[in-house]
Structures are given as structure tokens and as C-alpha cells.
Amino acid sequence: MSNFFQRNLKSFNGVLAIIFGLVALFLPGITLAALGVYFAISILAGGVMQVVGAFRVKKHNSHWYLLLIEGLIGILIAVIILSRPKLLATVFVTIIGLWALFLGITFLFTYFKRQLPAFSNSFLLVISILSLVMGITILVNPFESTRIITVIIGIYTLAYGIFSVVHSSRNYM
């Protein structure tokens, strides 16, 4: 049971992102605040898993601190969202844009610093570019319609979740 838990723990963040992406795509009429709370819980759970994972790979991975930083930032963002749910409606889109920019930069850094198999490396580059484009687009022009933003966020989060699940099933040190 413990081995099963350890193997599946790696993809937990990706599964949460896939669920969030599907909800955003198929139920865009859901309120932005409700999506934000779910998003915060997903980021919190993912951040905790990333912090735990960072300490688990510390001896084997010289870039473990990047995972730790990403996890701590995720936890901080989640706590801010959960502690101010009414404020969330006005800043949620900006937080998503900043999150996408941070992940895009992190993934791009990882793309240039690590040698992964061709598929993972190519997918990492695509996700990093998608993250950067989405983050910049949201921050520069957050659109008028929350439905459009929700669908775009859903597409992005679904792609990120699929990458996380696929990438976590491989053991890179």
C-alpha cells in the first residue's frame, strides 16, 4: 500500500489540475469565486505535495530547491485566496496570470537545465511557452468576459495537468 501511495502521490497535482480544467471547460457558468476557492484548494494540495517531494528528492536532485520554491509560492497563493474570498473575485484573473508566468519561467528554466527524453522535453517547452503566453495575455488584457477567461484557464490547466501526470509517471533524478 505504501509503494502504491508513493507512486500515485507524484501525479496528485496533475490530477487536480485536470479536474479543475474540465470543470472550467464544461461548466463555465460557475461563478468565478467558486472556481477560485477550488483553484486555491488545488494549489494548496499541490504546493504541499511539491514541498514534500522537494525534500524527498533533495539527495538525488540538485534542483530540488526549485520544486520547494514552487510549492511554497503555491501554498502562499492558496492561503491568500482562501483567507480573502470576497477580494478573490477582483484579483483572481491576475493571480492566474502571475501563476502562469511563474510556471512558464520555471518550466523554461527546467527545459534548458535538464536533459529529459525527447517527448518530455518537447512537451515541457510547449507548456512553458503556453504558460508564458497565457500569463502575459491575461495580465495585459484580462478580457471582459469571465466565461472566456474561464475557458482559456480550463484549456491551459488541462494541458498542465496532463503534462504533470505524464511527467510524474517517469522517474527522473
Backbone as CSV, one residue per row, in Angstrom:
resi,resn,N_x,N_y,N_z,CA_x,CA_y,CA_z,C_x,C_y,C_z
1,MET,0.830,-1.204,0.000,0.000,0.000,0.000,0.862,1.250,0.000
2,SER,1.940,1.245,0.780,2.800,2.413,0.860,3.443,2.711,-0.493
3,ASN,3.900,1.683,-1.193,4.511,1.874,-2.511,3.490,2.421,-3.496
4,PHE,2.266,1.915,-3.453,1.191,2.409,-4.308,0.952,3.890,-4.036
5,PHE,0.908,4.262,-2.762,0.679,5.655,-2.372,1.805,6.548,-2.876
6,GLN,3.045,6.100,-2.730,4.189,6.902,-3.149,4.183,7.138,-4.657
7,ARG,3.844,6.095,-5.442,3.821,6.238,-6.896,2.739,7.223,-7.332
8,ASN,1.588,7.141,-6.721,0.465,7.984,-7.135,0.510,9.382,-6.541
9,LEU,1.268,9.572,-5.489,1.407,10.884,-4.867,2.023,11.878,-5.845
10,LYS,2.924,11.392,-6.707,3.608,12.264,-7.660,2.648,12.921,-8.643
11,SER,1.583,12.222,-9.012,0.675,12.760,-10.031,-0.540,13.474,-9.442
12,PHE,-0.607,13.608,-8.128,-1.765,14.207,-7.466,-2.022,15.634,-7.951
13,ASN,-0.965,16.438,-8.051,-1.107,17.819,-8.519,-1.669,17.851,-9.935
14,GLY,-1.191,16.966,-10.780,-1.684,16.909,-12.156,-3.135,16.500,-12.246
15,VAL,-3.542,15.547,-11.427,-4.939,15.101,-11.426,-5.854,16.241,-10.985
16,LEU,-5.449,16.969,-9.958,-6.247,18.120,-9.512,-6.353,19.177,-10.609
17,ALA,-5.259,19.405,-11.323,-5.285,20.380,-12.418,-6.204,19.917,-13.541
18,ILE,-6.200,18.621,-13.851,-7.092,18.083,-14.890,-8.550,18.278,-14.477
19,ILE,-8.869,17.965,-13.229,-10.241,18.135,-12.743,-10.648,19.611,-12.848
20,PHE,-9.787,20.500,-12.391,-10.072,21.931,-12.471,-10.271,22.362,-13.916
21,GLY,-9.408,21.898,-14.808,-9.518,22.250,-16.218,-10.825,21.780,-16.834
22,LEU,-11.248,20.566,-16.510,-12.506,20.037,-17.040,-13.708,20.813,-16.503
23,VAL,-13.683,21.143,-15.218,-14.776,21.937,-14.643,-14.850,23.300,-15.334
24,ALA,-13.701,23.929,-15.534,-13.685,25.247,-16.181,-14.169,25.172,-17.626
25,LEU,-13.850,24.086,-18.330,-14.271,23.950,-19.725,-15.754,23.635,-19.873
26,PHE,-16.252,22.713,-19.062,-17.612,22.229,-19.264,-18.665,22.940,-18.420
27,LEU,-18.251,23.702,-17.424,-19.190,24.462,-16.596,-18.722,25.911,-16.457
28,PRO,-18.585,26.630,-17.589,-18.049,27.994,-17.492,-18.993,28.959,-16.787
29,GLY,-20.251,28.577,-16.621,-21.195,29.455,-15.942,-21.006,29.480,-14.435
30,ILE,-20.203,28.579,-13.909,-19.932,28.554,-12.466,-19.310,29.894,-12.075
31,THR,-19.611,30.355,-10.922,-19.086,31.666,-10.520,-17.579,31.639,-10.375
32,LEU,-16.978,32.778,-10.633,-15.531,32.895,-10.544,-15.052,32.661,-9.114
33,ALA,-15.823,33.079,-8.154,-15.429,32.877,-6.753,-15.388,31.394,-6.402
34,ALA,-16.379,30.616,-6.847,-16.391,29.174,-6.560,-15.213,28.484,-7.235
35,LEU,-14.937,28.853,-8.477,-13.773,28.297,-9.164,-12.487,28.689,-8.439
36,GLY,-12.455,29.923,-7.950,-11.270,30.393,-7.238,-10.992,29.607,-5.975
37,VAL,-12.039,29.295,-5.222,-11.853,28.512,-4.000,-11.360,27.109,-4.348
38,TYR,-11.951,26.496,-5.379,-11.489,25.168,-5.807,-10.038,25.254,-6.281
39,PHE,-9.734,26.301,-7.041,-8.376,26.523,-7.525,-7.409,26.659,-6.351
40,ALA,-7.798,27.410,-5.323,-6.948,27.597,-4.144,-6.697,26.274,-3.432
41,ILE,-7.720,25.464,-3.301,-7.555,24.158,-2.656,-6.627,23.274,-3.491
42,SER,-6.778,23.332,-4.817,-5.891,22.570,-5.699,-4.448,23.038,-5.571
43,ILE,-4.252,24.356,-5.557,-2.896,24.894,-5.416,-2.318,24.525,-4.051
44,LEU,-3.127,24.609,-3.014,-2.660,24.262,-1.670,-2.221,22.805,-1.612
45,ALA,-3.065,21.904,-2.085,-2.721,20.474,-2.072,-1.484,20.220,-2.936
46,GLY,-1.459,20.820,-4.117,-0.300,20.655,-4.992,0.966,21.228,-4.385
47,GLY,0.858,22.384,-3.744,2.014,23.005,-3.106,2.574,22.146,-1.986
48,VAL,1.687,21.581,-1.186,2.124,20.690,-0.104,2.844,19.477,-0.697
49,MET,2.277,18.898,-1.754,2.900,17.738,-2.394,4.271,18.106,-2.979
50,GLN,4.393,19.303,-3.532,5.668,19.732,-4.099,6.722,19.952,-3.013
51,VAL,6.326,20.514,-1.886,7.262,20.707,-0.784,7.727,19.345,-0.260
52,VAL,6.782,18.430,-0.060,7.137,17.075,0.393,8.062,16.415,-0.630
53,GLY,7.702,16.540,-1.905,8.520,15.955,-2.961,9.917,16.555,-3.018
54,ALA,10.038,17.845,-2.786,11.347,18.508,-2.821,12.272,17.912,-1.768
55,PHE,11.755,17.695,-0.562,12.588,17.135,0.487,12.894,15.654,0.239
56,ARG,12.003,14.983,-0.471,12.229,13.567,-0.784,13.336,13.383,-1.814
57,VAL,13.461,14.313,-2.765,14.465,14.174,-3.820,15.709,15.025,-3.555
58,LYS,15.794,15.632,-2.402,16.886,16.553,-2.081,18.268,15.917,-2.291
59,LYS,18.436,14.665,-1.897,19.734,13.997,-2.004,20.078,13.617,-3.441
60,HIS,19.053,13.445,-4.277,19.272,12.917,-5.626,19.134,13.961,-6.726
61,ASN,18.646,15.122,-6.408,18.353,16.111,-7.441,18.911,17.465,-7.001
62,SER,19.861,17.974,-7.759,20.486,19.245,-7.377,19.549,20.438,-7.553
63,HIS,18.450,20.255,-8.270,17.483,21.340,-8.477,16.237,21.181,-7.602
64,TRP,16.374,20.477,-6.492,15.239,20.234,-5.606,14.648,21.534,-5.069
65,TYR,15.469,22.541,-4.910,15.014,23.809,-4.344,13.992,24.512,-5.246
66,LEU,14.041,24.271,-6.567,13.039,24.861,-7.461,11.655,24.298,-7.161
67,LEU,11.595,23.004,-6.910,10.332,22.363,-6.530,9.850,22.922,-5.192
68,LEU,10.779,23.117,-4.266,10.427,23.689,-2.958,9.884,25.104,-3.110
69,ILE,10.546,25.932,-3.905,10.101,27.320,-4.115,8.719,27.334,-4.763
70,GLU,8.523,26.521,-5.795,7.216,26.469,-6.461,6.130,26.035,-5.481
71,GLY,6.426,25.046,-4.650,5.454,24.579,-3.666,5.119,25.631,-2.633
72,LEU,6.131,26.333,-2.126,5.893,27.376,-1.116,5.104,28.545,-1.689
73,ILE,5.412,28.930,-2.926,4.645,30.011,-3.564,3.202,29.566,-3.774
74,GLY,3.002,28.313,-4.179,1.651,27.785,-4.345,0.870,27.809,-3.047
75,ILE,1.513,27.403,-1.950,0.856,27.414,-0.639,0.506,28.850,-0.243
76,LEU,1.425,29.777,-0.441,1.176,31.179,-0.103,0.002,31.744,-0.896
77,ILE,-0.030,31.497,-2.199,-1.133,31.980,-3.030,-2.454,31.370,-2.576
78,ALA,-2.446,30.082,-2.265,-3.670,29.408,-1.822,-4.179,29.991,-0.507
79,VAL,-3.291,30.244,0.429,-3.696,30.812,1.721,-4.279,32.208,1.528
80,ILE,-3.679,33.007,0.649,-4.206,34.355,0.375,-5.613,34.259,-0.216
81,ILE,-5.794,33.375,-1.184,-7.114,33.224,-1.816,-8.156,32.767,-0.802
82,LEU,-7.815,31.775,0.011,-8.778,31.230,0.973,-9.095,32.194,2.109
83,SER,-8.143,33.057,2.456,-8.381,33.975,3.572,-9.195,35.214,3.162
84,ARG,-9.261,35.507,1.881,-9.996,36.684,1.382,-10.904,36.315,0.210
85,PRO,-11.919,35.512,0.434,-12.733,35.048,-0.700,-13.487,36.157,-1.429
86,LYS,-13.889,37.226,-0.740,-14.606,38.312,-1.425,-13.664,39.127,-2.303
87,LEU,-12.459,39.297,-1.861,-11.459,40.002,-2.644,-11.057,39.188,-3.872
88,LEU,-11.220,37.892,-3.753,-10.830,36.978,-4.818,-11.460,37.323,-6.157
89,ALA,-12.725,37.683,-6.149,-13.429,37.950,-7.402,-12.744,39.046,-8.220
90,THR,-12.105,39.990,-7.552,-11.477,41.095,-8.281,-10.033,40.805,-8.702
91,VAL,-9.370,39.894,-8.017,-7.961,39.662,-8.336,-7.666,38.257,-8.854
92,PHE,-8.688,37.419,-8.959,-8.468,36.033,-9.369,-7.762,35.920,-10.716
93,VAL,-8.193,36.688,-11.669,-7.608,36.617,-13.010,-6.131,37.039,-12.972
94,THR,-5.815,38.051,-12.190,-4.421,38.481,-12.071,-3.569,37.399,-11.427
95,ILE,-4.103,36.744,-10.415,-3.365,35.657,-9.755,-3.106,34.528,-10.745
96,ILE,-4.101,34.179,-11.545,-3.923,33.140,-12.551,-2.829,33.548,-13.540
97,GLY,-2.840,34.804,-13.969,-1.822,35.286,-14.894,-0.423,35.217,-14.300
98,LEU,-0.289,35.637,-13.057,1.011,35.569,-12.389,1.467,34.128,-12.202
99,TRP,0.531,33.257,-11.825,0.833,31.827,-11.645,1.317,31.236,-12.961
100,ALA,0.643,31.553,-14.057,1.030,31.032,-15.366,2.415,31.549,-15.763
101,LEU,2.684,32.826,-15.503,4.021,33.374,-15.794,5.099,32.672,-14.990
102,PHE,4.858,32.488,-13.697,5.841,31.820,-12.836,6.105,30.404,-13.318
103,LEU,5.042,29.659,-13.611,5.225,28.287,-14.087,5.934,28.265,-15.438
104,GLY,5.592,29.189,-16.317,6.250,29.254,-17.618,7.747,29.488,-17.491
105,ILE,8.123,30.405,-16.617,9.547,30.682,-16.383,10.229,29.471,-15.758
106,THR,9.574,28.854,-14.773,10.135,27.666,-14.122,10.317,26.531,-15.123
107,PHE,9.298,26.277,-15.945,9.389,25.202,-16.936,10.449,25.504,-17.990
108,LEU,10.547,26.758,-18.401,11.556,27.133,-19.387,12.956,26.939,-18.805
109,PHE,13.146,27.339,-17.558,14.423,27.125,-16.877,14.747,25.629,-16.831
110,THR,13.763,24.820,-16.475,13.952,23.371,-16.414,14.279,22.810,-17.797
111,TYR,13.625,23.311,-18.828,13.871,22.863,-20.201,15.341,23.055,-20.577
112,PHE,15.918,24.203,-20.221,17.302,24.485,-20.589,18.313,23.836,-19.647
113,LYS,17.923,23.519,-18.415,18.869,22.974,-17.438,18.909,21.443,-17.378
114,ARG,17.844,20.774,-17.767,17.772,19.311,-17.633,17.649,18.668,-18.994
115,GLN,18.222,17.499,-19.117,18.098,16.708,-20.339,17.077,15.606,-20.095
116,LEU,15.872,15.812,-20.574,14.796,14.838,-20.439,14.641,14.115,-21.775
117,PRO,13.954,12.981,-21.794,13.675,12.321,-23.076,12.947,13.283,-24.024
118,ALA,13.068,13.031,-25.318,12.577,13.957,-26.346,11.129,14.373,-26.130
119,PHE,10.223,13.404,-25.882,8.809,13.736,-25.704,8.617,14.669,-24.517
120,SER,9.201,14.342,-23.389,9.032,15.166,-22.187,9.644,16.541,-22.387
121,ASN,10.817,16.588,-23.013,11.482,17.863,-23.244,10.649,18.748,-24.175
122,SER,10.130,18.179,-25.249,9.305,18.944,-26.189,8.028,19.422,-25.522
123,PHE,7.386,18.527,-24.768,6.140,18.884,-24.086,6.401,19.966,-23.047
124,LEU,7.547,19.872,-22.365,7.912,20.885,-21.372,8.077,22.247,-22.036
125,LEU,8.694,22.286,-23.204,8.862,23.542,-23.928,7.501,24.109,-24.352
126,VAL,6.614,23.253,-24.861,5.280,23.705,-25.281,4.506,24.265,-24.088
127,ILE,4.527,23.555,-22.963,3.810,24.016,-21.769,4.416,25.322,-21.253
128,SER,5.741,25.451,-21.301,6.349,26.691,-20.815,5.951,27.867,-21.705
129,ILE,5.943,27.671,-23.018,5.534,28.750,-23.928,4.056,29.076,-23.733
130,LEU,3.215,28.047,-23.628,1.783,28.254,-23.392,1.566,29.007,-22.080
131,SER,2.304,28.643,-21.050,2.186,29.325,-19.755,2.565,30.797,-19.869
132,LEU,3.679,31.074,-20.540,4.124,32.459,-20.686,3.142,33.286,-21.502
133,VAL,2.668,32.731,-22.619,1.713,33.451,-23.462,0.420,33.713,-22.704
134,MET,-0.066,32.681,-22.004,-1.313,32.855,-21.256,-1.142,33.892,-20.145
135,GLY,-0.043,33.802,-19.404,0.190,34.747,-18.320,0.262,36.179,-18.810
136,ILE,1.005,36.405,-19.876,1.128,37.754,-20.432,-0.212,38.245,-20.964
137,THR,-0.926,37.374,-21.677,-2.230,37.753,-22.242,-3.208,38.144,-21.146
138,ILE,-3.270,37.363,-20.090,-4.202,37.666,-19.002,-3.815,38.957,-18.294
139,LEU,-2.532,39.171,-18.065,-2.110,40.371,-17.342,-2.254,41.639,-18.178
140,VAL,-2.021,41.535,-19.485,-2.123,42.711,-20.349,-3.573,43.019,-20.699
141,ASN,-4.366,41.979,-20.980,-5.753,42.179,-21.408,-6.636,41.100,-20.782
142,PRO,-7.126,41.336,-19.596,-7.884,40.294,-18.896,-9.302,40.076,-19.429
143,PHE,-9.579,40.551,-20.653,-10.868,40.385,-21.327,-12.022,40.962,-20.506
144,GLU,-13.168,40.974,-21.110,-14.364,41.472,-20.441,-15.193,40.321,-19.872
145,SER,-15.112,39.192,-20.493,-15.990,38.085,-20.123,-15.270,37.052,-19.259
146,THR,-15.855,36.766,-18.111,-15.269,35.729,-17.253,-15.417,34.347,-17.869
147,ARG,-16.413,34.149,-18.725,-16.564,32.851,-19.396,-15.386,32.572,-20.316
148,ILE,-14.969,33.578,-21.072,-13.831,33.394,-21.974,-12.574,33.098,-21.160
149,ILE,-12.374,33.867,-20.109,-11.210,33.646,-19.256,-11.275,32.252,-18.634
150,THR,-12.439,31.854,-18.173,-12.596,30.537,-17.561,-12.272,29.431,-18.551
151,VAL,-12.731,29.543,-19.785,-12.444,28.520,-20.795,-10.949,28.493,-21.117
152,ILE,-10.326,29.657,-21.268,-8.883,29.706,-21.540,-8.105,29.094,-20.375
153,ILE,-8.499,29.441,-19.166,-7.849,28.873,-17.985,-8.053,27.360,-17.968
154,GLY,-9.248,26.899,-18.315,-9.522,25.465,-18.366,-8.634,24.740,-19.352
155,ILE,-8.467,25.307,-20.548,-7.602,24.693,-21.559,-6.160,24.631,-21.054
156,TYR,-5.694,25.737,-20.521,-4.329,25.782,-20.002,-4.130,24.785,-18.856
157,THR,-5.041,24.792,-17.897,-4.902,23.924,-16.733,-5.005,22.457,-17.117
158,LEU,-5.852,22.137,-18.070,-5.959,20.769,-18.561,-4.633,20.328,-19.186
159,ALA,-4.025,21.185,-20.012,-2.731,20.859,-20.627,-1.648,20.696,-19.558
160,TYR,-1.634,21.595,-18.576,-0.667,21.496,-17.482,-0.874,20.213,-16.678
161,GLY,-2.122,19.875,-16.393,-2.424,18.658,-15.637,-1.998,17.406,-16.381
162,ILE,-2.265,17.348,-17.677,-1.863,16.187,-18.472,-0.342,16.058,-18.460
163,PHE,0.356,17.179,-18.644,1.812,17.131,-18.587,2.288,16.634,-17.230
164,SER,1.706,17.141,-16.157,2.122,16.742,-14.811,1.930,15.249,-14.580
165,VAL,0.794,14.719,-15.010,0.514,13.286,-14.831,1.493,12.449,-15.671
166,VAL,1.654,12.828,-16.944,2.558,12.074,-17.828,3.987,12.152,-17.303
167,HIS,4.414,13.347,-16.929,5.788,13.535,-16.472,6.046,12.857,-15.119
168,SER,5.051,12.843,-14.240,5.242,12.247,-12.921,5.297,10.732,-12.964
169,SER,4.812,10.135,-14.054,4.851,8.672,-14.157,6.249,8.181,-14.514
170,ARG,7.118,9.090,-14.878,8.515,8.732,-15.152,9.352,9.126,-13.948
171,ASN,10.435,8.413,-13.737,11.278,8.684,-12.568,12.588,9.303,-13.038
172,TYR,12.683,10.639,-12.977,13.893,11.347,-13.376,14.600,11.851,-12.124
173,MET,15.836,11.618,-12.048,16.640,12.116,-10.925,17.802,12.901,-11.467
